Amino acid sequence: MERLSSLDGVFLAVEDRFNQMNIGTVAIFDGPLPSFDEVGGFLAGRIALVPRCRQRVREPAGVVGRAVWIDDVRFDLSEHVHGLSLADRDWGDLDGLVAELLASPLDRSRPLWEVWVVDGLDGDRWAIVAKVHHCMVDGIAGSDLLGAILAQQPEADSAVPDRWVPSPEPSALAFAWFSVRTALGSLAAHVRGAAEVLGHPGRSWNRARNVLVAAKRLWYRQHHDPTSLTGKIGTRRRWTRIAVPFGDVGAIRAALGGTVNDVVVAAVSSGFRDLLVERGESVEDRTITAMVPVSLRVLTERGQAGNRVANVHALLPMGHTDPRSMLRATHEHLENLKSSHEIEATGLLLRIGDYVPRMLADRVARAVLHRQRNVETVITNVPGPRSPLFLGSHRMIEGYPVAPIGGRVRISVAIWSYCDHLYIGITGDRDTAPDIERLGQGITRGFAGLLEAARSG
């Protein structure tokens, strides 16, 4: 048994029929579609590299203790790998299919992931759509998982040794004793932490003050008129995608300065500006608040499952029409956030399950998701491999990320770099954000405007 972290538990706690906490990848391959048995055999030969894929969640029976990962003694790969064709139903296209698949709940009695092999794409291509519950992975871990399952060389046989034998289902008594032992271990760690605080009162007071100031800035932002980006959401989703050459981002950085993330956020800000203008909403002197996950994963934790993130709230400037000024304002703001202590403040909130009983922590998480009025969108940017990945002899030519929406946030934007492109997936509520394709076009124009400014000197 292995306890879910308090943050992993948050993604389970906030999930309901309106808020499906699934993340995913849409991997597109070229060449003839392999047989379903070939794909299944490849995945079977690689699954030993990701032990979490054969584990399921077991919930605690009482108010004390967290959910744990246990081996699924009935694991059957065929329950997780499916084949379908775009011609079978009226999805319209791959984007419509992805929106439907990612909005459906995963079965919590089994390992929390599914894969669909999709044919019927144009241009002699086919796709794999992978869905994973957010309690299993964050963006970095999801990218690492994909890099483990797929191979780095076009090999006919890339299977790895697999001697997995599932541990027996733990009894209620064993589960209870495990919960008690881990709770006592956590208590001991908190006692040591309290001793450290008391031993250095000045340093501890300064840190607490900085975190409180950051928390106030995060959650008590001065009132502003709401935009159409927030409000109630339904159960259905829309999804769309765009791709941007990575060389364009490098040219923009070389000429105008900033980081890759600065360029990406500036282009996304331009896209949201265009979207609001097309919706007839004012953008003068306005900012929108984007929750931006920040990885806390150290190098030794790469390849491990679970969530190691905190968040900052980036204020995206909507009033800039000049690409240079948009990038400059974005860079300055994101630089200021690095010293704002927001990461520490959100980290404490996301780990509240470390300090209070699970049921109380779950209630706090749900209340924050549904009642917060600050966050208007989510932007997540995850670096991926710069070398191609293969399923057998089939090369992955494109890879688009899929991020969830939840609470009052109607649109999220996920970015993943792979080989020589940035791949961007946009998720929206089907009923209240029917125009996310316009946002994609606006982001594309944002990158184009930055590139034109870079080339003009």
N, C-alpha and C positions, 0 to 999 in steps of 0.2 A: 504494500500500500504506500501511496505517496500523496500527501495533502496538496490540494490546489492552493495556490497562493491567494491571499485576500483579493488581489486584483483580478486573478482568473475567476474567482467566485463572483465578482461584480458583474461580469458579462453573463453569467448564468442567472443572477438575481434580477437583472433588469429586463430580461427577455419575456415578451408576451406576444400575442398575435399581431400587434402593431409594431413591435420592435424585435425583429429577428436579428440576432447578433452573429450573422454569418459573414465571413470574408471569403474571397475567392480569387481564382486566377483563370483567365481565358487564354489558353496556349494554342496557337495556330501553327500547324505543320504543313509542309508542302509535300507533293508527291502522292502516289496512290494510297488510298485508305487501307491500312493493314487490317487483317481479320480481327474480330473481337477477341478471339482466343489468343492471338499474338499480343495484343495490348494487355489483356489480363495476365498472361504469362510473364510479361515484362514487369508489371507491377508486383506480381507475386515474388519475383526474383529480387526485388529491391526493397520490399517493405521492411525487411529486418533492419534496415538502416534507420528507421523511424519507429522506435518501440511504441510511442504514444498512439500510433495508428491501430494498435491491437489492444488498446485499453479503453475502458468506459468509465463514466462517472458514477460513483455511488454516493448518494446523499445521506447525511446524518439523520437519525430518527428524531432527535430532540432539538432543543434550542442551543445546545452547546456543541462545539466541534464543527469542522468544515467538511465539505465534500472531499472525497479522495479518488485518486485514480487506481483502478484495479484491473487486472488482466481480464479480458472478455473470454471466458472459457468456451463460449459458443461462437467465437469469431468465424465468420464466413466471408471471404473476400467477394464472393458473387453478390452479396447484399449491398456492397458499396460501389461496385463498378457496373455501369449501365451503358447501353448503346442506344442511340436514337438518330433519327434523320430529320432535317429541317422540313422535309416534304411530308412528314407524318401528320403534322398539325399546323394550324394557322398561327404560327408565331410571327410570321412576317419575315424575320431574318434572325441572324445569330444574336443580335442585341436583344430582341424580344424574348428569345429563348432564355438567355442569361438572366434577364429580369425576373422571369417566372421561376426559374430553378433556385435562384438565390433567395427568393422571398418565402420559400416553403420551409417549414421547420425540420430540423434533424431529429431523429429518433434517439432520445436520451438513454434508452435501454441498450444502445449499441455504441461503438466508437463514433465520435462526432465528426464524420467526414463522408463525402460521397464524390464520385467522379463519373462524368458522362463523356463518352466518346461520340462525337457528333460528325455526321457526314452531310453532304448536300451543300457545301460551301462552293462559291464560284472559284474558278481558276485552279481546279485540281488541287484543292486544299481540304483539310479537315481539322477538327479542333478537339481539344480536351478541356472541359469545363470542370474545375475542381472547387468544391465547397468545403470549408472547414469552420467549425465553431470558433469564435473569438477566444473562448476560454482555453483553447489549445495553443494558439499562437498569436503573436503580434505581427506587425508587418515584416520586421527583420527575420523573425523565426519562420514565418511563412515563406519568405524568399529562400531561406536556408533549406527548408523542407523540400521545396521544389527542386533546388539544386542537388539534394541528396537522392530524391526519387529518380530524376532524370540523370542521364550519364553525360560526362564531358567529352566523350569520344563516340563516334558512330560505330558501335559494336553490335554484332549480331547476338552475342550472349554476354550480358553484363550482370548476370545474377551474382549475388554474394552468398556466402555460407549462412544457413539459417537453422539454428538448433533450438528454436523457440518452443518451449513447453509452458503453457499457461499455468500460473500459480492457482491453486484452488480458490474458489469463492470464499472469502473470510466469513466466519460465523459472526453472529451479532455480538457475542462476547468478545471475540478478537477485535472487531471493529471498535467497540466501546473502549477496550483497553488501549488500543492504538490512539484513539482520540484523547484519552486522559493523559497518556505519555507525551504526546505532542503538545497538548495544552500546557503541561507542566514545564516542558522545555521552552515554550514561548514565554511563560511567566518568568522563568529564570533569566532569559535574555532581557526582558523588560526591567527586571531588578538591576541587572548589570548596567543597563542603559540609564536608569534613574540614578545610580551611583555615579556614573560618569557626569551626568548633568549637575548633581549636587557638588561634585568635586571641582567643577569649573564654572561657578555661578556667573561670572562676568561674560565669558564666551557664550554660555548657554542663553543668557538673557538677550544678548545681541542677536543671536541666531533666531530666537523666538520672536523678537520684535520685527526682524526683517521678514520672516515668514508671515506674520500677522498682517503687515503692511501689504505684502504681495497678495495674500488671500483677499483682503478688502478690495484691492484693485481688480482682482479676478472676478469676484462674485457680486460686488456692489458698485458696478459701473453706473455712472450718472445716467439718468433716464434719457432715452432717445426714442424718437418715433420708430415704430417697428416697420420692417419691410415685408414684402411677400415671401421672403426666404424662410420665415418661421411661422409656426402655427400647428394646428392639428394635422396629423398624417394618417393615412389609411393603411391597408394591408398589402396593397399592390405596389409594384415598383416599375420604374423605367431605368434603362441603362443605355449608355452610349459611349463611344470610344474615339480617341484621336491619337495620332502618333506624330512626334516631332523629332527631326534629325538631331542627334546629340552634338554634331558638329556645329549646328547653328547656335546652340547654347554656349559652346566654347568660344565661338566668334564674338558673341555678345559680351561674355565675361572679359575677353582680351581687350575689347575696345572700350567698354563702359564700366568695367570693374564689377565687384560683387562676387558672391558665391553662386554655385549651381542652384542652391535653394533660393537665393535672392531672386535670380532670374525667373525661376519657376513660379514663385509666389507673385511676383510682379505681373507675369503674363496671366495668371489665374485671376488676379485682381482686375486686370483690364477686361477679362471675360465677364466677370460679375458686373462690372460697370456697364458694359454693353447690354447685359441681360436686364438690368434694372431700367436703363434708358428705354429699351424696347418695350418694357412693361409699363412705361409711362410714369416711373417713379423718380423723384428728385435724387440727384447724386451730389449736388453742390454741398461742400463742407460736410460731407457724410463719410463715415467709416462703417464697415461691417466687421463683425468680430468672428474670426476663424479660430477654431480650436486646432492646434497643430501638435500632434504627438511628437515627443522627443524621446529617442531611445536612450535607456540607461544601461543597455547591455554592454558589458565589457568583453574584451576579445576572448577571454576564456569561456564565456557563455555562448559564443556563436555555435549554432547547430543544436542548441537546447530548445525544447518546447517551452511554452508558457509566455507570459507577458512581462516585459521589463521596460515599461514606458511611464512617462509623466506627460503633462501637457503644458503648453503656454497658450495664451489668448492673443493672437496677432490682430492688430487693427488694420484692416486693409483700406487704403485711401481710395475713395471713389471719385474724388474731384479732379484728379490729374488726367489730362488728355495727352500730354507729352510723354512719350515712352521713357525718355531720360529721367524726367522728374519723378515718374512713377517708380522706376528702379532705384533711384537715389533715396526716395522716401522709404521705400520698402527695406533697403539695406540698413538705413539708419535705425529704423524701428526694430528690426530683428536683432541688430547688434545690441540695442538697449535691453531687449528682453533677456539676453544672455546673463546680465547682471541683476536681474529684477527679482530673483528668488521665487519666481512663479513656479519653477520646476519643483522646488522643495514643497511649496504650498500645495500643489496638486498631488504631489507624491504622498503627502500625509493624508489627504482626503481619499485617494484611491486605495490606500492601505489601512483604512479605518477598521477593517476586519481584524487587524492585528491587535486592536486595543479594546474592542467592545464585543459583546456576544454576537454570533452570526446573524440572528434574526434582526437585531437592531441595525447592524451594518447593512443588511439587505434593504431594510426600510429606508435608510439614509440614501443608499445608492438609487433606489427607485424615485425618491423624492427629488433628488438633484436632477435626474434625467428629465422628469416630467414638469418640474416647476421652474427650472432655471430660465432666465429671460435674456441672458447675455450672448450666448453662443448662437451664431446665425448660420454657420456652415463648418465643415470639417475638411482640412487639407492635410493629407498624409503623403509624404515623399520618401520612398524607400529605395536605396541603391541596390541594384541587382548585379548579376554577373556580366562581365564585359566580353566573355567568350560564349560561343553557342552551346546549347544543351540539346541532347538527343534522346529520343525514345527508340531504342534499337538503332536502326540505320536512318531514322527519320529525324530531320533537324527541325527544331522549333524556330520558326522565323519571326513570330511576334508573340508578345506576352502582355496581356492587359490585366491590371488589378481591379478588384471589385471590393468596395468598402460599404458597410451598412450605413443607414440613417437611423435616427432614433429620437425619441422625445418630441421636441418641437422643431428639430432641424430637418428641413425638407430636401436638402441637396448635400452630397459629399463628393469630394474630388480626391482620387487616389492616383499617385504617380509612381511608376516603377521603371528604372533604367535597365535596359537589356541590350547587350551588344552595342550597336551604334544609334539607338533611338531611345527617346523617352516615350513610354506608353502610358496613356492617361485614360482612366475609366471614371465615368461620372454616373453616380446613382441618384435618382430622384424619386419622390413620391409620385405615383402615377396620376393621381387626381389633381394635386395642387402644384406640380412642377412638370406640366406637359411639354415644356419647351427647353428641356435640357440640351437638345441638339443645338439650340441657339447659344447656349453657354459654351459648348464645345467649339462652335465657330468663332465665338468671341475670344476664347483662349488662343485659338490658332492665329487670329488677327493680332492678339497681344504679342505672341512670339514674333510674328512677321514685322510688327512695328518696331520692336526692340532690335531685330536684325537689320532693318533698314536704317535705324539710327546708328547702329554700330558701323555699317558700311559707309555712311555719309561722313564719318570722321568727326 
